[in-house]
Amino acid sequence: MKTTEEIFSKAKQLHQSNKIKEAQKLYKKLTAHNKNNFQLFFLLGTSFLQTKNYSEAINYLESSIKINPNFEDAYNNVGIALAEKKNYQKAIYNYDKALKLKPNFFHALLNKGIALKNIHQYENAIKFLNLAKDIDPKKPEIYNTLGNVFKEQAYYDKAIKSYDMAIKISSDYADAYNNKGIVLNLMEKYEESFQNYKMALSINPDNDYILGGVIHSKMHLCDWQNLENSIFNLKNKIIDKNLVAGPFILLSIFDDLKIQKLNAENHIKKNFHEYKLSNIKPSSLKNNKNIRIGYYSGEFHKHPCLLLMKDIYKYHDKSRFEIYAFSYGPNPRSNPLRDEVKPYFKTFFDISQKSDEEIINLSKDLNIDIAVNLTGLANYERTSMFAKRVAPIQLNYLGFPGTMGAKFMDYIIADNLIIPDKMKKYYTEKVIYLPNCYQPNTNKLLDTSIKKKINRKNLGLPENGMVFCCFNNHYKITPYIFNAWMNILKKVDKSVMWIYVDKKYAQENLRKEAIVRNVDPNRIRFAQKENIENHLVRMKFADLFLDTWPYNAHTTASDSIRMGLPLLTLMGNSFASRVASSLLNTINVPELITTKIDDYENLAIKLGNDKSKLDEIKNKIKTNSKKSSLYDSKKFTKNLENIYNKLII
């Protein structure tokens, strides 16, 4: 019969050989008669940490600590398990315990830095990461984490330098390549972004989100080589419940609501299922004198979301509603749009460096009734605080055109055309409808008095002939819609396609794609980046806006209509593919809405060859826009307030 020591030795051998399940059986057997062996409980707890059973890991590691409260590794491992359960505050408490016993404990310093980053205490995170670096400057994870801290603060150059250092130390560090790809994408350096994503994918094809990053970069470059195969692979992996793409990326790839919902649910389940709800419950509405609305956004800067929303903030009935801003996105030194809207709020809070718990407590102290999430799952999202619940009622609105796939988001605001009854099943949120188009717009246009001479010639356009255009972000251009554009050009003599693409590599690829489709590449003209005012003015020099699919023009569509530029759209099933149709429907110009690609092509060709018909539509748009509610932001605000009232009552 084997002794306890022999069984323990065998268990450790199995553990070291990565036969963890077998080791656990022996460890558990030994715990029955070895209640005071702290190493036994430590190893058993660590084995559960390795198998990602974090609750069991914490249970056994805490037993080890009770036996021997002076063993720093146990505190560190408890901290890791708590961090995996998203309980960062308790994790930090345990890292501190470990550091009290061993001040130069590298892993506790590193792990504390990571946890501090996750609760948005960036300066403290940098401090502890630098302390870890002083102990062992050759550990690549230090620099990867520093890069992530700088990324969150939008210090992109610093982030790139940190990722480069991580890669220099470890040339096969997939996470560092992936993170560098994300930052380069945010910097609009799409070629470099693609190369880094591709490197990450080659090192670890199963790494979360990398395949989606590769595809999104290729779409920014208008590089469609093997795109169809990649998208087919992406769809199959999503069906198998793999995390291969962020939900936002899918909006420009699929019109399939089922796939979009499944991917969003996979994303939420993976990243937010461990969060514990705060004690704010949907039924615990406060009896405030006025309804208190919190607008939570990562876009309180020069961003379409703020441009669309600013009149709402201005025209809210302050005698009935108290509105508060919670900003967690970038705040550049010059931020005139933020400065403009700040006075419209009772209080404007910059929460970018506050933890979820601090934001929840602040919201609770303010008795916020309704939290409006204006970012959703787009850039700068802070989904974690909604997962814990910041207010009794939580709305998904405007910033993310799709379902968040999260049961903790109570409602999504839409209109009857965006989400018809038959499509509600693809949204985890309850759908509430505005009476007209869901999209807010400002009453008054920005100043479009011409500051420089603008005409077709200096815009690089032919002075005569039909000018089709598309001013959408060029990652929305798919081979499917580009085929249609080229077919249209072939059937409309002396026409050109004017596209907003300011990246040389993407321009070259589109020229090549035109040649493949037997179209003279000189018939593709490129619009460069402009300030908003000049961009709106130049719209007047185009004849017909050809929309993208499945991700339509949204803000750009309402700008186009406002400037009198007809917009031809292809309506699909997804939220993102129905926005332009909703706008056109609101101004009663349904003849520009198509549902089949052949109809889209044929109508564009017809209008391109019939100037009188096109002029008739232009006049109709100008007349109807003035009569429509689309740009009546006072009326829109009242309709939105009616929704808030109904939710509270």
C-alpha positions as CSV (number, residue, x, y, z in Angstrom):
1,M,0.0,0.0,0.0
2,K,1.4,3.4,-1.0
3,T,2.2,6.0,1.6
4,T,0.7,9.5,1.6
5,E,4.1,10.9,0.5
6,E,4.2,8.5,-2.5
7,I,0.6,9.3,-3.6
8,F,1.4,13.1,-3.2
9,S,4.6,12.6,-5.2
10,K,2.7,10.7,-7.9
11,A,0.0,13.4,-8.1
12,K,2.7,16.1,-8.5
13,Q,4.3,14.1,-11.3
14,L,1.0,13.8,-13.1
15,H,0.4,17.6,-12.6
16,Q,3.8,18.4,-14.0
17,S,3.1,16.1,-17.0
18,N,-0.1,18.1,-17.6
19,K,-2.3,15.2,-16.7
20,I,-4.3,17.5,-14.6
21,K,-7.6,15.5,-14.2
22,E,-5.7,12.5,-13.0
23,A,-3.6,14.6,-10.6
24,Q,-6.8,16.2,-9.2
25,K,-8.3,12.8,-8.3
26,L,-5.2,12.0,-6.2
27,Y,-5.0,15.4,-4.6
28,K,-8.7,15.2,-3.6
29,K,-8.2,11.7,-2.2
30,L,-5.3,13.1,0.0
31,T,-7.3,16.1,1.3
32,A,-9.6,13.7,3.3
33,H,-6.7,12.9,5.7
34,N,-4.3,15.8,5.2
35,K,-6.3,18.9,6.4
36,N,-3.2,20.8,7.4
37,N,-1.1,20.4,4.2
38,F,-1.2,23.9,2.7
39,Q,0.8,22.8,-0.4
40,L,-1.7,20.1,-1.1
41,F,-4.6,22.6,-1.1
42,F,-2.5,25.1,-3.1
43,L,-1.7,22.6,-5.8
44,L,-5.3,21.4,-6.0
45,G,-6.5,25.0,-6.2
46,T,-3.9,25.7,-8.9
47,S,-5.0,22.7,-10.9
48,F,-8.5,24.1,-11.0
49,L,-7.1,27.4,-12.0
50,Q,-5.4,25.7,-15.0
51,T,-8.7,24.0,-16.0
52,K,-10.6,27.3,-15.7
53,N,-12.8,26.1,-12.9
54,Y,-12.3,29.4,-11.0
55,S,-14.8,28.9,-8.2
56,E,-13.2,25.6,-7.2
57,A,-9.7,27.2,-7.6
58,I,-10.7,30.0,-5.2
59,N,-12.2,27.5,-2.7
60,Y,-9.1,25.3,-2.4
61,L,-6.6,28.2,-2.6
62,E,-8.3,30.0,0.2
63,S,-8.2,26.7,2.2
64,S,-4.4,26.8,1.6
65,I,-4.2,30.3,2.9
66,K,-6.1,29.5,6.1
67,I,-3.6,26.8,6.8
68,N,-0.6,29.0,5.9
69,P,-1.4,32.7,5.7
70,N,2.2,33.5,4.8
71,F,2.4,31.8,1.4
72,E,2.5,34.6,-1.3
73,D,1.9,32.3,-4.3
74,A,-1.6,31.3,-2.9
75,Y,-2.7,34.9,-2.7
76,N,-1.4,35.6,-6.2
77,N,-3.3,32.6,-7.6
78,V,-6.5,33.5,-5.8
79,G,-6.1,36.9,-7.4
80,I,-5.8,35.4,-10.9
81,A,-8.9,33.3,-10.4
82,L,-10.9,36.4,-9.1
83,A,-9.7,38.4,-12.1
84,E,-10.9,35.7,-14.4
85,K,-14.3,36.1,-12.7
86,K,-14.0,39.8,-13.4
87,N,-13.8,40.6,-9.7
88,Y,-10.8,42.9,-10.1
89,Q,-11.1,44.7,-6.7
90,K,-10.9,41.5,-4.7
91,A,-8.1,40.3,-7.1
92,I,-6.1,43.5,-6.3
93,Y,-6.7,42.9,-2.6
94,N,-5.1,39.4,-2.9
95,Y,-2.2,40.7,-5.0
96,D,-1.5,43.3,-2.3
97,K,-1.5,40.5,0.3
98,A,1.1,38.7,-1.8
99,L,3.2,41.9,-2.2
100,K,3.1,42.5,1.5
101,L,4.8,39.1,2.0
102,K,7.1,39.6,-1.0
103,P,7.4,43.2,-2.2
104,N,9.5,42.2,-5.3
105,F,7.0,39.4,-6.4
106,F,7.1,39.9,-10.2
107,H,3.9,38.0,-11.0
108,A,1.9,39.8,-8.4
109,L,3.1,43.2,-9.6
110,L,2.3,42.3,-13.2
111,N,-1.1,40.9,-12.3
112,K,-2.0,43.9,-10.2
113,G,-1.0,46.2,-13.2
114,I,-3.4,44.2,-15.4
115,A,-6.2,44.4,-12.9
116,L,-5.7,48.1,-12.5
117,K,-5.9,48.5,-16.2
118,N,-9.2,46.6,-16.2
119,I,-10.7,49.0,-13.7
120,H,-9.5,51.9,-15.7
121,Q,-6.9,53.2,-13.2
122,Y,-4.4,53.7,-15.9
123,E,-1.7,55.7,-14.0
124,N,-1.6,53.2,-11.2
125,A,-1.5,50.4,-13.7
126,I,1.5,51.9,-15.4
127,K,3.2,52.3,-12.0
128,F,2.9,48.6,-11.1
129,L,3.8,47.5,-14.6
130,N,7.0,49.6,-14.5
131,L,7.8,48.0,-11.1
132,A,7.5,44.6,-12.7
133,K,9.7,45.8,-15.5
134,D,12.4,46.8,-13.1
135,I,12.5,43.3,-11.7
136,D,12.5,41.5,-15.1
137,P,12.6,43.7,-18.2
138,K,12.7,40.6,-20.5
139,K,9.1,39.6,-19.9
140,P,7.0,40.4,-23.1
141,E,3.7,40.4,-21.3
142,I,4.7,43.6,-19.4
143,Y,5.0,45.5,-22.7
144,N,1.9,44.0,-24.2
145,T,-0.1,45.1,-21.1
146,L,1.5,48.6,-21.2
147,G,0.4,48.8,-24.8
148,N,-3.1,47.9,-23.8
149,V,-3.1,50.7,-21.2
150,F,-1.9,53.2,-23.7
151,K,-4.5,52.0,-26.3
152,E,-7.3,52.6,-23.8
153,Q,-6.0,56.1,-23.3
154,A,-5.8,56.6,-27.1
155,Y,-2.0,57.1,-26.8
156,Y,-1.5,55.1,-29.9
157,D,2.2,55.9,-30.6
158,K,3.1,54.8,-27.1
159,A,1.0,51.7,-27.5
160,I,2.8,50.7,-30.8
161,K,6.2,51.1,-29.1
162,S,5.2,48.9,-26.3
163,Y,3.8,46.2,-28.6
164,D,7.0,46.4,-30.6
165,M,9.1,45.8,-27.5
166,A,6.9,42.7,-26.6
167,I,7.4,41.4,-30.1
168,K,11.2,42.1,-30.0
169,I,11.5,39.9,-26.9
170,S,9.1,37.2,-28.2
171,S,8.7,37.1,-32.0
172,D,5.8,34.6,-31.8
173,Y,3.7,36.6,-29.4
174,A,0.3,36.4,-31.1
175,D,-1.5,38.7,-28.7
176,A,1.0,41.5,-29.2
177,Y,0.6,41.3,-33.0
178,N,-3.2,41.3,-32.7
179,N,-3.2,44.3,-30.3
180,K,-0.8,46.2,-32.6
181,G,-3.2,45.4,-35.5
182,I,-6.1,46.9,-33.5
183,V,-4.2,50.1,-32.8
184,L,-2.9,50.5,-36.3
185,N,-6.5,50.1,-37.5
186,L,-7.6,52.9,-35.2
187,M,-4.7,55.0,-36.6
188,E,-6.1,54.2,-40.1
189,K,-2.8,52.5,-41.0
190,Y,-4.6,49.6,-42.7
191,E,-1.7,48.0,-44.6
192,E,0.3,47.7,-41.4
193,S,-2.7,46.6,-39.4
194,F,-3.4,43.8,-41.9
195,Q,0.2,42.5,-41.7
196,N,0.0,42.4,-38.0
197,Y,-3.3,40.6,-37.9
198,K,-2.1,38.2,-40.5
199,M,1.0,37.5,-38.4
200,A,-1.1,36.9,-35.3
201,L,-3.4,34.5,-37.3
202,S,-0.4,32.5,-38.6
203,I,1.0,32.1,-35.0
204,N,-2.3,31.2,-33.4
205,P,-5.3,30.6,-35.8
206,D,-7.6,29.9,-32.8
207,N,-7.0,33.2,-31.0
208,D,-10.2,35.0,-30.3
209,Y,-11.3,37.7,-32.8
210,I,-8.2,37.6,-35.1
211,L,-10.0,36.2,-38.2
212,G,-12.5,39.0,-38.0
213,G,-9.6,41.5,-37.6
214,V,-7.9,40.1,-40.8
215,I,-11.2,40.4,-42.8
216,H,-11.9,43.9,-41.5
217,S,-8.4,45.1,-42.4
218,K,-8.8,43.6,-45.9
219,M,-12.0,45.4,-46.4
220,H,-10.4,48.7,-45.3
221,L,-7.8,48.0,-48.0
222,C,-10.5,46.9,-50.6
223,D,-8.4,43.8,-50.9
224,W,-10.9,41.1,-51.8
225,Q,-8.5,38.2,-52.6
226,N,-9.8,35.1,-50.9
227,L,-12.4,37.2,-49.1
228,E,-15.2,34.9,-50.0
229,N,-13.5,31.9,-48.5
230,S,-12.5,33.8,-45.4
231,I,-16.1,35.0,-44.9
232,F,-17.4,31.4,-45.4
233,N,-14.9,30.2,-42.8
234,L,-15.9,33.0,-40.5
235,K,-19.6,32.1,-40.7
236,N,-19.0,28.4,-40.0
237,K,-16.8,29.3,-36.9
238,I,-19.6,31.6,-35.6
239,I,-22.1,28.8,-36.0
240,D,-19.8,26.6,-34.0
241,K,-19.8,29.3,-31.4
242,N,-16.2,30.3,-31.8
243,L,-15.2,33.9,-31.0
244,V,-13.8,35.0,-34.4
245,A,-15.0,38.6,-34.9
246,G,-16.2,41.5,-32.9
247,P,-20.0,42.2,-33.4
248,F,-19.3,45.5,-35.1
249,I,-17.2,43.9,-37.8
250,L,-20.1,41.7,-38.8
251,L,-22.3,44.6,-39.7
252,S,-20.4,45.2,-43.0
253,I,-20.1,41.5,-43.8
254,F,-23.4,39.8,-43.2
255,D,-27.1,40.7,-43.7
256,D,-28.0,37.6,-41.8
257,L,-29.7,38.6,-38.6
258,K,-29.4,35.1,-37.1
259,I,-25.6,35.1,-37.5
260,Q,-25.4,38.7,-36.1
261,K,-27.4,37.7,-33.0
262,L,-25.5,34.5,-32.5
263,N,-22.1,36.2,-32.7
264,A,-23.2,39.0,-30.3
265,E,-24.5,36.4,-27.8
266,N,-21.2,34.5,-28.1
267,H,-19.3,37.7,-27.5
268,I,-21.4,38.6,-24.4
269,K,-21.3,35.1,-23.0
270,K,-17.5,34.9,-23.3
271,N,-16.7,38.4,-21.9
272,F,-19.4,39.3,-19.5
273,H,-21.1,36.2,-18.0
274,E,-19.0,36.3,-14.8
275,Y,-20.1,39.8,-13.9
276,K,-22.3,40.1,-10.8
277,L,-25.3,42.4,-11.1
278,S,-25.3,45.5,-8.8
279,N,-28.3,45.8,-6.4
280,I,-30.1,48.1,-8.9
281,K,-32.9,46.0,-10.3
282,P,-35.2,46.7,-13.2
283,S,-38.2,47.0,-10.9
284,S,-36.6,49.5,-8.5
285,L,-37.5,52.7,-10.2
286,K,-37.0,55.8,-8.1
287,N,-39.8,58.2,-7.4
288,N,-37.8,61.2,-8.7
289,K,-39.6,64.5,-9.2
290,N,-38.3,64.5,-12.8
291,I,-37.2,61.5,-14.9
292,R,-33.5,61.2,-14.7
293,I,-31.8,60.1,-17.9
294,G,-28.1,59.2,-18.1
295,Y,-26.5,59.3,-21.6
296,Y,-23.5,57.0,-21.5
297,S,-21.2,57.4,-24.5
298,G,-17.7,56.9,-25.8
299,E,-18.4,59.5,-28.5
300,F,-18.6,62.9,-26.8
301,H,-16.2,64.3,-29.3
302,K,-16.2,65.0,-33.1
303,H,-18.2,61.9,-34.0
304,P,-21.4,61.2,-36.0
305,C,-23.2,60.1,-32.8
306,L,-22.7,63.4,-31.1
307,L,-23.5,65.4,-34.2
308,L,-26.8,63.5,-34.5
309,M,-27.7,63.8,-30.8
310,K,-26.6,67.3,-29.9
311,D,-30.1,68.9,-30.5
312,I,-31.7,66.2,-28.3
313,Y,-29.6,67.3,-25.4
314,K,-30.5,70.9,-26.2
315,Y,-34.2,70.5,-26.5
316,H,-34.9,68.1,-23.7
317,D,-37.7,69.6,-21.5
318,K,-35.6,70.4,-18.4
319,S,-38.7,71.0,-16.3
320,R,-39.6,67.3,-16.7
321,F,-36.3,65.6,-17.4
322,E,-32.9,65.8,-15.7
323,I,-30.2,64.7,-18.1
324,Y,-26.7,63.6,-17.2
325,A,-23.7,62.9,-19.5
326,F,-21.3,60.0,-18.7
327,S,-18.3,60.2,-21.1
328,Y,-15.8,57.3,-21.4
329,G,-14.3,58.0,-24.8
330,P,-11.4,60.2,-26.0
331,N,-11.3,63.9,-25.0
332,P,-8.9,65.7,-27.3
333,R,-7.5,69.0,-26.3
334,S,-9.6,70.8,-28.8
335,N,-13.2,69.4,-28.4
336,P,-15.6,72.1,-29.5
337,L,-18.6,69.8,-29.9
338,R,-18.2,68.5,-26.3
339,D,-17.9,72.1,-25.2
340,E,-21.1,73.0,-27.1
341,V,-23.2,70.3,-25.5
342,K,-21.9,70.4,-21.9
343,P,-24.2,73.2,-20.8
344,Y,-27.3,71.2,-21.9
345,F,-26.7,68.6,-19.1
346,K,-27.4,69.0,-15.4
347,T,-23.9,67.5,-14.9
348,F,-21.3,66.3,-17.4
349,F,-19.1,63.5,-16.0
350,D,-15.9,62.3,-17.5
351,I,-15.8,58.7,-16.3
352,S,-13.0,57.4,-18.6
353,Q,-10.8,56.6,-15.6
354,K,-13.5,55.4,-13.2
355,S,-14.1,51.7,-12.4
356,D,-17.4,50.1,-13.2
357,E,-18.2,50.1,-9.5
358,E,-17.5,53.8,-9.2
359,I,-19.8,54.6,-12.2
360,I,-22.5,52.3,-10.8
361,N,-22.4,54.0,-7.4
362,L,-22.4,57.4,-9.0
363,S,-25.4,56.5,-11.1
364,K,-27.1,55.1,-8.0
365,D,-26.4,58.2,-6.0
366,L,-27.9,60.3,-8.8
367,N,-31.0,58.0,-8.9
368,I,-30.6,57.6,-12.7
369,D,-33.9,56.1,-14.0
370,I,-32.9,55.2,-17.5
371,A,-29.4,54.6,-18.9
372,V,-29.1,55.2,-22.6
373,N,-26.1,53.3,-24.0
374,L,-25.1,55.3,-27.1
375,T,-22.0,53.2,-27.9
376,G,-23.3,49.6,-27.7
377,L,-20.6,47.2,-29.0
378,A,-18.8,49.8,-31.2
379,N,-15.4,51.4,-30.5
380,Y,-14.8,52.7,-26.9
381,E,-17.6,50.4,-25.5
382,R,-17.9,49.9,-21.8
383,T,-20.3,47.0,-21.8
384,S,-19.1,45.7,-18.5
385,M,-20.8,48.4,-16.4
386,F,-24.2,47.7,-18.1
387,A,-23.6,44.0,-17.5
388,K,-23.5,44.9,-13.8
389,R,-26.4,47.3,-14.3
390,V,-26.0,51.1,-13.9
391,A,-29.7,51.9,-13.9
392,P,-33.1,50.2,-13.5
393,I,-33.8,50.6,-17.3
394,Q,-31.0,50.2,-19.8
395,L,-31.5,51.1,-23.5
396,N,-29.4,50.3,-26.6
397,Y,-29.6,53.3,-28.9
398,L,-28.0,54.8,-32.0
399,G,-24.3,54.0,-31.7
400,F,-24.5,50.3,-32.5
401,P,-27.0,49.3,-35.3
402,G,-27.8,45.9,-34.1
403,T,-28.6,43.7,-31.2
404,M,-26.1,43.6,-28.3
405,G,-27.1,40.0,-27.6
406,A,-27.3,40.8,-23.9
407,K,-30.2,40.2,-21.6
408,F,-29.0,43.0,-19.4
409,M,-29.9,45.5,-22.1
410,D,-33.6,45.9,-21.7
411,Y,-34.7,47.7,-24.8
412,I,-33.5,48.8,-28.3
413,I,-34.9,52.0,-29.9
414,A,-35.8,51.6,-33.5
415,D,-38.7,52.3,-35.9
416,N,-41.2,50.0,-37.7
417,L,-39.2,49.9,-40.9
418,I,-35.8,49.2,-39.2
419,I,-37.1,46.3,-37.1
420,P,-40.5,45.0,-38.4
421,D,-42.4,42.6,-36.2
422,K,-41.2,39.5,-38.0
423,M,-37.6,40.4,-37.2
424,K,-38.0,41.1,-33.5
425,K,-37.0,37.6,-32.7
426,Y,-33.4,38.4,-33.8
427,Y,-33.0,41.0,-31.0
428,T,-32.4,40.0,-27.4
429,E,-33.7,43.5,-26.4
430,K,-37.4,44.4,-26.3
431,V,-38.0,46.7,-29.3
432,I,-39.6,50.1,-28.7
433,Y,-40.5,52.3,-31.6
434,L,-40.2,55.9,-32.4
435,P,-43.2,57.1,-34.6
436,N,-40.9,58.1,-37.5
437,C,-37.3,57.4,-38.4
438,Y,-35.2,56.2,-35.4
439,Q,-32.3,58.5,-36.3
440,P,-32.1,62.0,-34.7
441,N,-30.9,64.9,-36.8
442,T,-30.1,68.6,-36.0
443,N,-32.5,71.3,-37.0
444,K,-29.9,73.5,-38.5
445,L,-27.1,72.5,-40.9
446,L,-23.5,73.3,-40.0
447,D,-22.1,76.4,-41.6
448,T,-21.7,75.5,-45.3
449,S,-20.7,78.9,-46.6
450,I,-18.0,78.2,-49.1
451,K,-14.6,78.9,-47.5
452,K,-12.7,77.9,-50.6
453,K,-13.6,77.6,-54.3
454,I,-15.3,74.3,-54.9
455,N,-16.3,73.1,-58.3
456,R,-16.3,69.8,-60.2
457,K,-12.9,70.6,-61.8
458,N,-11.0,71.1,-58.6
459,L,-12.8,68.1,-57.1
460,G,-11.3,66.0,-59.9
461,L,-14.6,65.4,-61.6
462,P,-15.7,65.8,-65.2
463,E,-17.5,69.1,-65.8
464,N,-20.2,67.3,-67.8
465,G,-21.6,63.8,-67.5
466,M,-23.2,61.8,-64.8
467,V,-21.4,61.7,-61.4
468,F,-22.4,58.7,-59.2
469,C,-20.9,58.8,-55.8
470,C,-20.5,57.0,-52.4
471,F,-19.2,58.8,-49.4
472,N,-19.5,55.9,-47.0
473,N,-16.5,54.5,-45.2
474,H,-14.8,52.3,-47.7
475,Y,-14.7,49.2,-45.6
476,K,-18.4,49.1,-46.4
477,I,-17.7,48.5,-50.1
478,T,-18.1,44.8,-50.8
479,P,-17.4,43.0,-54.1
480,Y,-21.1,42.4,-54.4
481,I,-22.0,46.1,-54.5
482,F,-18.9,47.1,-56.5
483,N,-20.0,44.7,-59.2
484,A,-23.3,46.6,-59.4
485,W,-21.5,49.9,-59.6
486,M,-19.3,48.7,-62.5
487,N,-22.4,47.4,-64.3
488,I,-24.1,50.7,-63.9
489,L,-21.0,52.6,-65.3
490,K,-21.1,50.4,-68.3
491,K,-24.7,51.3,-69.1
492,V,-24.4,55.1,-68.5
493,D,-22.1,56.8,-71.0
494,K,-19.5,59.3,-69.7
495,S,-20.4,58.5,-66.1
496,V,-17.9,58.3,-63.3
497,M,-18.1,56.8,-59.8
498,W,-16.8,59.2,-57.1
499,I,-15.8,57.3,-54.0
500,Y,-14.6,58.4,-50.6
501,V,-11.3,56.5,-50.4
502,D,-8.3,58.5,-49.2
503,K,-5.8,55.6,-48.8
504,K,-3.6,54.9,-51.8
505,Y,-3.5,51.1,-51.4
506,A,-7.3,50.9,-51.3
507,Q,-7.5,53.2,-54.4
508,E,-5.1,51.0,-56.3
509,N,-7.1,47.9,-55.4
510,L,-10.3,49.5,-56.6
511,R,-8.7,50.5,-59.9
512,K,-7.6,46.9,-60.3
513,E,-11.1,45.6,-59.5
514,A,-12.5,48.0,-62.2
515,I,-10.1,46.6,-64.8
516,V,-11.1,43.0,-63.9
517,R,-14.7,44.0,-64.6
518,N,-13.7,45.7,-68.0
519,V,-14.2,49.2,-66.8
520,D,-11.7,52.0,-67.4
521,P,-10.1,52.7,-64.0
522,N,-10.1,56.4,-64.8
523,R,-13.8,56.3,-64.4
524,I,-13.2,55.8,-60.7
525,R,-12.6,59.1,-59.0
526,F,-11.6,59.4,-55.4
527,A,-12.7,61.9,-52.8
528,Q,-10.3,62.8,-50.0
529,K,-10.9,63.4,-46.3
530,E,-12.4,66.9,-45.8
531,N,-13.8,68.8,-42.8
532,I,-17.5,68.3,-42.3
533,E,-18.5,71.7,-43.7
534,N,-16.6,71.3,-47.0
535,H,-17.7,67.7,-47.3
536,L,-21.3,68.7,-47.2
537,V,-20.8,71.4,-49.8
538,R,-19.1,69.0,-52.2
539,M,-22.0,66.7,-52.1
540,K,-23.9,69.2,-54.3
541,F,-21.6,68.4,-57.2
542,A,-22.7,64.7,-57.4
543,D,-25.8,63.5,-59.2
544,L,-26.8,60.3,-57.4
545,F,-25.5,58.6,-54.3
546,L,-25.2,54.8,-54.6
547,D,-25.5,53.2,-51.2
548,T,-23.4,50.3,-49.9
549,W,-24.8,47.0,-48.7
550,P,-25.2,45.3,-46.2
551,Y,-24.0,48.3,-44.2
552,N,-25.8,51.4,-45.5
553,A,-25.1,55.0,-45.2
554,H,-26.4,56.3,-41.9
555,T,-25.3,59.8,-40.9
556,T,-24.0,60.2,-44.4
557,A,-27.4,59.3,-45.8
558,S,-29.2,62.0,-43.8
559,D,-26.4,64.5,-44.9
560,S,-27.0,63.5,-48.5
561,I,-30.7,64.0,-48.3
562,R,-30.3,67.4,-46.5
563,M,-28.0,68.6,-49.3
564,G,-30.5,67.6,-51.9
565,L,-28.4,64.7,-53.3
566,P,-30.7,61.7,-54.1
567,L,-29.6,58.4,-52.5
568,L,-30.4,55.0,-54.0
569,T,-30.3,52.3,-51.4
570,L,-30.5,48.5,-51.3
571,M,-32.6,47.4,-48.3
572,G,-31.7,44.1,-46.6
573,N,-32.8,42.4,-43.3
574,S,-30.2,43.7,-40.9
575,F,-30.6,46.9,-38.9
576,A,-27.5,48.4,-40.6
577,S,-29.0,47.6,-44.1
578,R,-32.3,49.4,-43.5
579,V,-31.3,52.8,-42.1
580,A,-31.1,54.6,-45.5
581,S,-34.6,53.2,-46.3
582,S,-36.0,54.5,-43.1
583,L,-34.6,58.0,-43.9
584,L,-36.0,57.9,-47.4
585,N,-39.4,56.6,-46.1
586,T,-39.6,59.5,-43.6
587,I,-39.3,62.1,-46.4
588,N,-41.7,60.0,-48.6
589,V,-39.3,59.1,-51.4
590,P,-39.8,55.3,-51.4
591,E,-39.0,55.1,-55.1
592,L,-35.3,55.2,-54.2
593,I,-35.6,52.1,-52.0
594,T,-34.8,48.7,-53.7
595,T,-34.7,45.2,-52.3
596,K,-33.0,43.3,-55.1
597,I,-29.6,44.0,-56.6
598,D,-31.0,43.9,-60.2
599,D,-33.6,46.6,-59.3
600,Y,-30.8,48.7,-57.7
601,E,-28.7,48.5,-60.9
602,N,-31.6,49.1,-63.2
603,L,-32.9,52.1,-61.3
604,A,-29.4,53.7,-61.2
605,I,-29.0,53.1,-64.9
606,K,-32.4,54.6,-65.6
607,L,-31.7,57.7,-63.6
608,G,-28.3,58.0,-65.0
609,N,-29.7,58.2,-68.5
610,D,-32.8,60.3,-67.7
611,K,-31.8,63.7,-66.4
612,S,-35.3,65.0,-66.3
613,K,-36.4,62.1,-64.1
614,L,-33.4,62.6,-61.8
615,D,-34.2,66.3,-61.6
616,E,-37.7,65.5,-60.7
617,I,-36.5,63.3,-57.8
618,K,-34.0,66.0,-56.7
619,N,-36.8,68.5,-56.5
620,K,-39.0,66.1,-54.6
621,I,-36.3,65.5,-52.0
622,K,-35.8,69.2,-51.5
623,T,-39.5,69.9,-51.1
624,N,-40.2,66.8,-48.9
625,S,-37.2,67.4,-46.7
626,K,-38.6,70.8,-45.7
627,K,-42.0,69.4,-44.9
628,S,-40.7,66.2,-43.2
629,S,-40.1,65.6,-39.5
630,L,-36.6,64.2,-40.4
631,Y,-34.8,67.4,-39.4
632,D,-37.3,68.6,-36.8
633,S,-35.2,67.9,-33.7
634,K,-37.7,69.5,-31.3
635,K,-40.5,67.2,-32.4
636,F,-38.1,64.2,-32.3
637,T,-37.0,65.0,-28.7
638,K,-40.7,65.1,-27.6
639,N,-41.2,61.7,-29.2
640,L,-38.2,60.3,-27.4
641,E,-39.4,61.8,-24.2
642,N,-42.7,60.1,-24.7
643,I,-40.9,56.8,-24.8
644,Y,-39.0,57.6,-21.6
645,N,-42.3,58.5,-19.9
646,K,-44.0,55.2,-20.9
647,L,-41.0,53.2,-19.6
648,I,-41.2,54.8,-16.2
649,I,-45.0,54.7,-15.9
